[in-house]
Amino acid sequence: MCLAAAGRILEVSGSDIERSAVVDVGGSPRPVNLAMVPDAAVGDWVKIHSGFAFEVMSADEAAELIEITDELGRHI
């Protein structure tokens, strides 16, 4: 089973498979590869797993994922 995190893109650099971003994940900036979401832009919310963004999502979807992962964290 894989668990994804939600994060908001703060800055983007590079191109193609080397396209990357700094993403705010729970208040912590993290480097993330954007190769699988070529249309993602600064301000977008993305789902992240193992350092790769794999889906752009709405702010409502991000809030729901954050709520779920926070709840899981309280039980671990």
N, CA, C and O atoms as CSV, one atom per row, in Angstrom:
chain,resi,resn,atom,element,x,y,z
A,1,MET,N,N,0.846,-1.176,0.000
A,1,MET,CA,C,0.000,0.000,0.000
A,1,MET,C,C,0.890,1.237,0.000
A,1,MET,O,O,1.903,1.293,0.697
A,2,CYS,N,N,0.500,2.208,-0.781
A,2,CYS,CA,C,1.249,3.461,-0.865
A,2,CYS,C,C,0.417,4.576,-0.242
A,2,CYS,O,O,-0.813,4.558,-0.300
A,3,LEU,N,N,1.090,5.522,0.341
A,3,LEU,CA,C,0.428,6.671,0.918
A,3,LEU,C,C,0.962,7.925,0.250
A,3,LEU,O,O,2.172,8.145,0.196
A,4,ALA,N,N,0.065,8.736,-0.253
A,4,ALA,CA,C,0.455,9.981,-0.913
A,4,ALA,C,C,0.293,11.142,0.060
A,4,ALA,O,O,-0.530,11.102,0.975
A,5,ALA,N,N,1.092,12.166,-0.159
A,5,ALA,CA,C,0.982,13.403,0.610
A,5,ALA,C,C,0.511,14.503,-0.328
A,5,ALA,O,O,0.741,14.442,-1.536
A,6,ALA,N,N,-0.146,15.503,0.232
A,6,ALA,CA,C,-0.569,16.661,-0.538
A,6,ALA,C,C,0.413,17.797,-0.293
A,6,ALA,O,O,0.858,18.009,0.835
A,7,GLY,N,N,0.746,18.525,-1.351
A,7,GLY,CA,C,1.626,19.674,-1.213
A,7,GLY,C,C,1.310,20.731,-2.239
A,7,GLY,O,O,0.743,20.443,-3.294
A,8,ARG,N,N,1.682,21.965,-1.924
A,8,ARG,CA,C,1.440,23.095,-2.826
A,8,ARG,C,C,2.757,23.541,-3.428
A,8,ARG,O,O,3.735,23.750,-2.710
A,9,ILE,N,N,2.785,23.687,-4.738
A,9,ILE,CA,C,4.001,24.060,-5.453
A,9,ILE,C,C,4.368,25.518,-5.158
A,9,ILE,O,O,3.556,26.427,-5.328
A,10,LEU,N,N,5.609,25.714,-4.713
A,10,LEU,CA,C,6.122,27.047,-4.403
A,10,LEU,C,C,6.960,27.616,-5.539
A,10,LEU,O,O,6.892,28.811,-5.826
A,11,GLU,N,N,7.755,26.761,-6.190
A,11,GLU,CA,C,8.575,27.202,-7.323
A,11,GLU,C,C,8.861,26.013,-8.231
A,11,GLU,O,O,8.885,24.865,-7.787
A,12,VAL,N,N,9.079,26.310,-9.518
A,12,VAL,CA,C,9.314,25.280,-10.537
A,12,VAL,C,C,10.591,25.604,-11.283
A,12,VAL,O,O,10.902,26.769,-11.529
A,13,SER,N,N,11.340,24.552,-11.646
A,13,SER,CA,C,12.547,24.742,-12.457
A,13,SER,C,C,12.750,23.533,-13.359
A,13,SER,O,O,12.133,22.487,-13.158
A,14,GLY,N,N,13.613,23.682,-14.346
A,14,GLY,CA,C,13.957,22.589,-15.247
A,14,GLY,C,C,12.889,22.325,-16.292
A,14,GLY,O,O,11.913,23.064,-16.415
A,15,SER,N,N,13.102,21.243,-17.048
A,15,SER,CA,C,12.146,20.868,-18.094
A,15,SER,C,C,12.167,19.359,-18.295
A,15,SER,O,O,13.069,18.661,-17.831
A,16,ASP,N,N,11.151,18.876,-18.996
A,16,ASP,CA,C,11.000,17.463,-19.326
A,16,ASP,C,C,11.143,16.581,-18.083
A,16,ASP,O,O,10.529,16.868,-17.055
A,17,ILE,N,N,11.942,15.515,-18.160
A,17,ILE,CA,C,12.045,14.603,-17.021
A,17,ILE,C,C,12.835,15.193,-15.858
A,17,ILE,O,O,12.834,14.645,-14.755
A,18,GLU,N,N,13.504,16.303,-16.110
A,18,GLU,CA,C,14.268,16.963,-15.044
A,18,GLU,C,C,13.496,18.137,-14.447
A,18,GLU,O,O,14.048,18.911,-13.664
A,19,ARG,N,N,12.216,18.273,-14.817
A,19,ARG,CA,C,11.386,19.345,-14.269
A,19,ARG,C,C,11.127,19.049,-12.800
A,19,ARG,O,O,10.704,17.950,-12.441
A,20,SER,N,N,11.382,20.035,-11.958
A,20,SER,CA,C,11.227,19.813,-10.525
A,20,SER,C,C,10.602,21.034,-9.870
A,20,SER,O,O,10.425,22.084,-10.488
A,21,ALA,N,N,10.275,20.858,-8.601
A,21,ALA,CA,C,9.637,21.943,-7.856
A,21,ALA,C,C,10.057,21.880,-6.403
A,21,ALA,O,O,10.531,20.858,-5.906
A,22,VAL,N,N,9.869,22.996,-5.747
A,22,VAL,CA,C,9.898,23.035,-4.300
A,22,VAL,C,C,8.427,23.057,-3.903
A,22,VAL,O,O,7.667,23.925,-4.331
A,23,VAL,N,N,8.040,22.087,-3.076
A,23,VAL,CA,C,6.640,21.920,-2.699
A,23,VAL,C,C,6.511,22.020,-1.180
A,23,VAL,O,O,7.283,21.411,-0.439
A,24,ASP,N,N,5.536,22.789,-0.731
A,24,ASP,CA,C,5.248,22.911,0.698
A,24,ASP,C,C,4.378,21.723,1.112
A,24,ASP,O,O,3.228,21.597,0.691
A,25,VAL,N,N,4.953,20.859,1.943
A,25,VAL,CA,C,4.230,19.698,2.461
A,25,VAL,C,C,4.141,19.866,3.977
A,25,VAL,O,O,5.112,19.626,4.696
A,26,GLY,N,N,2.991,20.273,4.444
A,26,GLY,CA,C,2.806,20.454,5.886
A,26,GLY,C,C,3.716,21.495,6.498
A,26,GLY,O,O,4.118,21.362,7.654
A,27,GLY,N,N,4.046,22.525,5.745
A,27,GLY,CA,C,4.913,23.586,6.245
A,27,GLY,C,C,6.391,23.345,6.031
A,27,GLY,O,O,7.224,24.160,6.427
A,28,SER,N,N,6.719,22.227,5.404
A,28,SER,CA,C,8.117,21.895,5.140
A,28,SER,C,C,8.374,21.876,3.640
A,28,SER,O,O,7.738,21.103,2.923
A,29,PRO,N,N,9.295,22.709,3.143
A,29,PRO,CA,C,9.580,22.693,1.705
A,29,PRO,C,C,10.368,21.437,1.324
A,29,PRO,O,O,11.341,21.071,1.983
A,30,ARG,N,N,9.925,20.791,0.250
A,30,ARG,CA,C,10.576,19.559,-0.201
A,30,ARG,C,C,10.797,19.582,-1.706
A,30,ARG,O,O,9.965,20.111,-2.444
A,31,PRO,N,N,11.910,19.015,-2.173
A,31,PRO,CA,C,12.120,18.904,-3.622
A,31,PRO,C,C,11.257,17.766,-4.172
A,31,PRO,O,O,11.176,16.688,-3.581
A,32,VAL,N,N,10.620,18.024,-5.303
A,32,VAL,CA,C,9.719,17.038,-5.915
A,32,VAL,C,C,9.911,17.057,-7.424
A,32,VAL,O,O,10.016,18.126,-8.026
A,33,ASN,N,N,9.955,15.881,-8.036
A,33,ASN,CA,C,10.041,15.776,-9.489
A,33,ASN,C,C,8.643,15.959,-10.077
A,33,ASN,O,O,7.679,15.382,-9.574
A,34,LEU,N,N,8.527,16.764,-11.145
A,34,LEU,CA,C,7.234,17.058,-11.776
A,34,LEU,C,C,7.080,16.404,-13.151
A,34,LEU,O,O,6.164,16.761,-13.891
A,35,ALA,N,N,7.939,15.471,-13.507
A,35,ALA,CA,C,7.900,14.882,-14.847
A,35,ALA,C,C,6.544,14.266,-15.185
A,35,ALA,O,O,6.136,14.292,-16.346
A,36,MET,N,N,5.836,13.710,-14.197
A,36,MET,CA,C,4.547,13.057,-14.465
A,36,MET,C,C,3.371,14.024,-14.499
A,36,MET,O,O,2.259,13.632,-14.853
A,37,VAL,N,N,3.603,15.279,-14.135
A,37,VAL,CA,C,2.544,16.295,-14.180
A,37,VAL,C,C,3.074,17.524,-14.915
A,37,VAL,O,O,3.313,18.561,-14.298
A,38,PRO,N,N,3.257,17.409,-16.234
A,38,PRO,CA,C,3.923,18.473,-16.998
A,38,PRO,C,C,3.204,19.820,-16.984
A,38,PRO,O,O,3.827,20.850,-17.241
A,39,ASP,N,N,1.902,19.831,-16.690
A,39,ASP,CA,C,1.158,21.089,-16.674
A,39,ASP,C,C,1.079,21.724,-15.291
A,39,ASP,O,O,0.492,22.795,-15.143
A,40,ALA,N,N,1.655,21.087,-14.279
A,40,ALA,CA,C,1.611,21.638,-12.917
A,40,ALA,C,C,2.377,22.951,-12.864
A,40,ALA,O,O,3.424,23.101,-13.495
A,41,ALA,N,N,1.838,23.904,-12.099
A,41,ALA,CA,C,2.426,25.244,-12.018
A,41,ALA,C,C,2.462,25.720,-10.569
A,41,ALA,O,O,1.845,25.125,-9.686
A,42,VAL,N,N,3.192,26.798,-10.350
A,42,VAL,CA,C,3.260,27.410,-9.030
A,42,VAL,C,C,1.839,27.684,-8.538
A,42,VAL,O,O,1.009,28.230,-9.264
A,43,GLY,N,N,1.577,27.293,-7.289
A,43,GLY,CA,C,0.261,27.485,-6.688
A,43,GLY,C,C,-0.626,26.255,-6.759
A,43,GLY,O,O,-1.597,26.148,-6.009
A,44,ASP,N,N,-0.305,25.318,-7.659
A,44,ASP,CA,C,-1.105,24.094,-7.778
A,44,ASP,C,C,-0.852,23.168,-6.592
A,44,ASP,O,O,0.231,23.161,-6.007
A,45,TRP,N,N,-1.863,22.398,-6.257
A,45,TRP,CA,C,-1.750,21.322,-5.282
A,45,TRP,C,C,-1.463,20.040,-6.021
A,45,TRP,O,O,-2.067,19.776,-7.061
A,46,VAL,N,N,-0.545,19.231,-5.502
A,46,VAL,CA,C,-0.201,17.963,-6.139
A,46,VAL,C,C,-0.161,16.842,-5.108
A,46,VAL,O,O,0.109,17.065,-3.927
A,47,LYS,N,N,-0.439,15.619,-5.590
A,47,LYS,CA,C,-0.238,14.427,-4.774
A,47,LYS,C,C,1.186,13.965,-5.014
A,47,LYS,O,O,1.659,13.945,-6.151
A,48,ILE,N,N,1.875,13.591,-3.926
A,48,ILE,CA,C,3.297,13.240,-3.986
A,48,ILE,C,C,3.512,11.872,-3.339
A,48,ILE,O,O,2.926,11.552,-2.305
A,49,HIS,N,N,4.358,11.087,-3.972
A,49,HIS,CA,C,4.807,9.827,-3.374
A,49,HIS,C,C,6.253,9.608,-3.791
A,49,HIS,O,O,6.584,9.717,-4.972
A,50,SER,N,N,7.108,9.302,-2.837
A,50,SER,CA,C,8.527,9.005,-3.085
A,50,SER,C,C,9.239,10.086,-3.891
A,50,SER,O,O,10.084,9.782,-4.733
A,51,GLY,N,N,8.897,11.342,-3.633
A,51,GLY,CA,C,9.582,12.446,-4.285
A,51,GLY,C,C,9.076,12.793,-5.672
A,51,GLY,O,O,9.676,13.619,-6.360
A,52,PHE,N,N,7.966,12.169,-6.101
A,52,PHE,CA,C,7.387,12.435,-7.417
A,52,PHE,C,C,5.946,12.904,-7.265
A,52,PHE,O,O,5.156,12.283,-6.554
A,53,ALA,N,N,5.608,14.001,-7.935
A,53,ALA,CA,C,4.215,14.425,-8.019
A,53,ALA,C,C,3.577,13.600,-9.132
A,53,ALA,O,O,4.146,13.462,-10.215
A,54,PHE,N,N,2.395,13.053,-8.861
A,54,PHE,CA,C,1.762,12.218,-9.880
A,54,PHE,C,C,0.351,12.651,-10.245
A,54,PHE,O,O,-0.264,12.068,-11.138
A,55,GLU,N,N,-0.170,13.668,-9.564
A,55,GLU,CA,C,-1.501,14.162,-9.896
A,55,GLU,C,C,-1.673,15.583,-9.392
A,55,GLU,O,O,-1.272,15.902,-8.273
A,56,VAL,N,N,-2.267,16.438,-10.215
A,56,VAL,CA,C,-2.663,17.776,-9.791
A,56,VAL,C,C,-4.071,17.645,-9.234
A,56,VAL,O,O,-4.907,16.946,-9.807
A,57,MET,N,N,-4.336,18.316,-8.120
A,57,MET,CA,C,-5.666,18.217,-7.519
A,57,MET,C,C,-6.167,19.577,-7.072
A,57,MET,O,O,-5.407,20.543,-6.997
A,58,SER,N,N,-7.447,19.637,-6.780
A,58,SER,CA,C,-8.052,20.889,-6.329
A,58,SER,C,C,-7.681,21.157,-4.877
A,58,SER,O,O,-7.206,20.270,-4.169
A,59,ALA,N,N,-7.903,22.380,-4.451
A,59,ALA,CA,C,-7.641,22.745,-3.056
A,59,ALA,C,C,-8.536,21.935,-2.115
A,59,ALA,O,O,-8.100,21.567,-1.023
A,60,ASP,N,N,-9.771,21.653,-2.516
A,60,ASP,CA,C,-10.681,20.849,-1.686
A,60,ASP,C,C,-10.173,19.419,-1.542
A,60,ASP,O,O,-10.217,18.849,-0.452
A,61,GLU,N,N,-9.689,18.836,-2.646
A,61,GLU,CA,C,-9.137,17.480,-2.590
A,61,GLU,C,C,-7.893,17.445,-1.705
A,61,GLU,O,O,-7.689,16.497,-0.947
A,62,ALA,N,N,-7.067,18.479,-1.807
A,62,ALA,CA,C,-5.856,18.556,-0.986
A,62,ALA,C,C,-6.222,18.641,0.489
A,62,ALA,O,O,-5.621,17.957,1.317
A,63,ALA,N,N,-7.197,19.470,0.822
A,63,ALA,CA,C,-7.622,19.605,2.221
A,63,ALA,C,C,-8.125,18.272,2.767
A,63,ALA,O,O,-7.848,17.923,3.914
A,64,GLU,N,N,-8.860,17.533,1.951
A,64,GLU,CA,C,-9.365,16.228,2.376
A,64,GLU,C,C,-8.216,15.241,2.602
A,64,GLU,O,O,-8.209,14.512,3.594
A,65,LEU,N,N,-7.242,15.220,1.679
A,65,LEU,CA,C,-6.098,14.320,1.834
A,65,LEU,C,C,-5.269,14.689,3.061
A,65,LEU,O,O,-4.811,13.806,3.787
A,66,ILE,N,N,-5.075,15.973,3.294
A,66,ILE,CA,C,-4.331,16.419,4.479
A,66,ILE,C,C,-5.053,15.990,5.747
A,66,ILE,O,O,-4.420,15.535,6.700
A,67,GLU,N,N,-6.362,16.130,5.766
A,67,GLU,CA,C,-7.147,15.715,6.929
A,67,GLU,C,C,-7.002,14.209,7.177
A,67,GLU,O,O,-6.832,13.777,8.317
A,68,ILE,N,N,-7.069,13.424,6.116
A,68,ILE,CA,C,-6.949,11.975,6.244
A,68,ILE,C,C,-5.560,11.581,6.742
A,68,ILE,O,O,-5.440,10.757,7.649
A,69,THR,N,N,-4.506,12.165,6.156
A,69,THR,CA,C,-3.152,11.791,6.573
A,69,THR,C,C,-2.864,12.270,7.995
A,69,THR,O,O,-2.147,11.596,8.734
A,70,ASP,N,N,-3.408,13.421,8.390
A,70,ASP,CA,C,-3.240,13.880,9.766
A,70,ASP,C,C,-3.913,12.896,10.732
A,70,ASP,O,O,-3.356,12.569,11.780
A,71,GLU,N,N,-5.098,12.436,10.375
A,71,GLU,CA,C,-5.817,11.468,11.206
A,71,GLU,C,C,-5.041,10.160,11.317
A,71,GLU,O,O,-4.936,9.590,12.403
A,72,LEU,N,N,-4.501,9.686,10.205
A,72,LEU,CA,C,-3.690,8.473,10.239
A,72,LEU,C,C,-2.475,8.650,11.148
A,72,LEU,O,O,-2.123,7.753,11.913
A,73,GLY,N,N,-1.849,9.805,11.054
A,73,GLY,CA,C,-0.669,10.089,11.860
A,73,GLY,C,C,-0.964,10.058,13.355
A,73,GLY,O,O,-0.095,9.701,14.150
A,74,ARG,N,N,-2.161,10.424,13.737
A,74,ARG,CA,C,-2.532,10.398,15.153
A,74,ARG,C,C,-2.693,8.962,15.663
A,74,ARG,O,O,-2.666,8.730,16.872
A,75,HIS,N,N,-2.857,8.010,14.760
A,75,HIS,CA,C,-3.085,6.629,15.160
A,75,HIS,C,C,-1.849,5.732,14.992
A,75,HIS,O,O,-1.884,4.541,15.300
A,76,ILE,N,N,-0.787,6.317,14.511
A,76,ILE,CA,C,0.435,5.511,14.294
A,76,ILE,C,C,1.331,5.615,15.502
A,76,ILE,O,O,2.406,5.015,15.526
